[in-house]
Amino acid sequence: MSPRDATRASEILDWYDRHRRSMPWRALPGERTAPYAVWLSEIMLQQTTVATVGPYFTEFLSRWPTVGDLAAADLDDVLHCWQGLGYYARARNLHKCAGVVSSQYNGHFPEEEAALLSLPGIGPYTAAAIRAIAFDKRAVVVDGNVERVMARLFRETDPLPDVKSSLRERADSLTPDERPGDYAQAVMDLGATVCIPRRPKCMICPWVDHCLGRDIAESLPARRPKPEKPTRRGVVYWIERPDGAVLIGRRPESGLLGGMMEFPSTAWREDMEIEDISDVSRHAPLAATQWSADSGLVRHGFTHFHLELRVLKGRVGAGTPAPDDMLWCSIDSFADQAFPTVMKKVAEKVLRGG
């Protein structure tokens, strides 16, 4: 590390010692955060805000205080507790990873990045974060906040994602051997509180005198224009028995919302026509005595597409058995099911009368 880079690392560590954020998963100054807490928080924080994650993290630690407890938990309980965080593949991988750490590593997370990367759901960023923050070993931790800080500090004007490798090299050049965990959290805090996307607070930045891009900071990092999201459509079937029970099933383990509970539906496609009730009712898992589309449309946004679901309500006779891999569920028991947000919207739409 050059003397200049060492100075910058020292400056931001001094800033961090004065301005570090307090978080449920962050250890007190001079202490080290447990690997389980680092891993759990970092998985939850992917695509999610700190404010949102706080209560979930606390609830998870209360229910499953150790990685062994989480490994022994029922996946449905984990998915249910995860509701509202989105990106449910993270929850499934969280459970799988807990099982591997518990069975193959005797409940202790490995320190080396290569071993961490072999665990389910752990990518380069999370592996580096665990190594640096939990074990205080040098690792280059690069998330969106760090990329923004590096792009501005070094005036990297090429757009993302093309410039990612260069931004990582810049981050590597500044990462110190001493207090690497604090340094990683310092740069992330800087990006979250000072070097923010809009109207960055350059005048209070500890690196303002070094920043080559401060005159164009708000335009960095540059990004390629995003393509417009397509709209997919489908039909979701709300099938009731006379006793009020509703038919539900589980989505496949792999793919979007994998392992979550749902009201049965057609495939979600861009070319799906959802206006003709007589046509789409043929694809329902049970033949109903009557169908109604009075509940209208449910709209939901995913990362890569918009979704429109036509709710088709049908009734069946008393004693009608559920198809294989499905079950009848009373409305009062919906809260016990691991429904994703889009299915909660469906239930709300029907129960409120459209």
ABEGO torsion letter per residue (X at the ends): XBAAAAAAAAAAAAAAAAABBBBAABBBBGBBBBAAAAAAAAAAABGBBAAAAAAAAAAAAAABABAAAAAABBAAAAAAAABGAEGAAAAAAAAAAAAAAAAAAGGBBBABAAAAAABBGBBAAAAAAAAAAAAGBBBBBBBAAAAAAAAAAAGBABBOAAAAAAAAAAAAAABBABGAAAAAAAAAAAAAAABBABGBBAAABAAAAABAAAAAAAAOBBBBBBBBBBBBBBBBBBBBBAAGBBBBBBBBABEBGBGBBBBBBBBBBAABBAABAAAAAAABABBBABBBAAAEBBBBBBAABBBBBBBBBBBBBBGBBBBBGBBBBBAAAAAABBBBAAAAAAAAAAAAGX
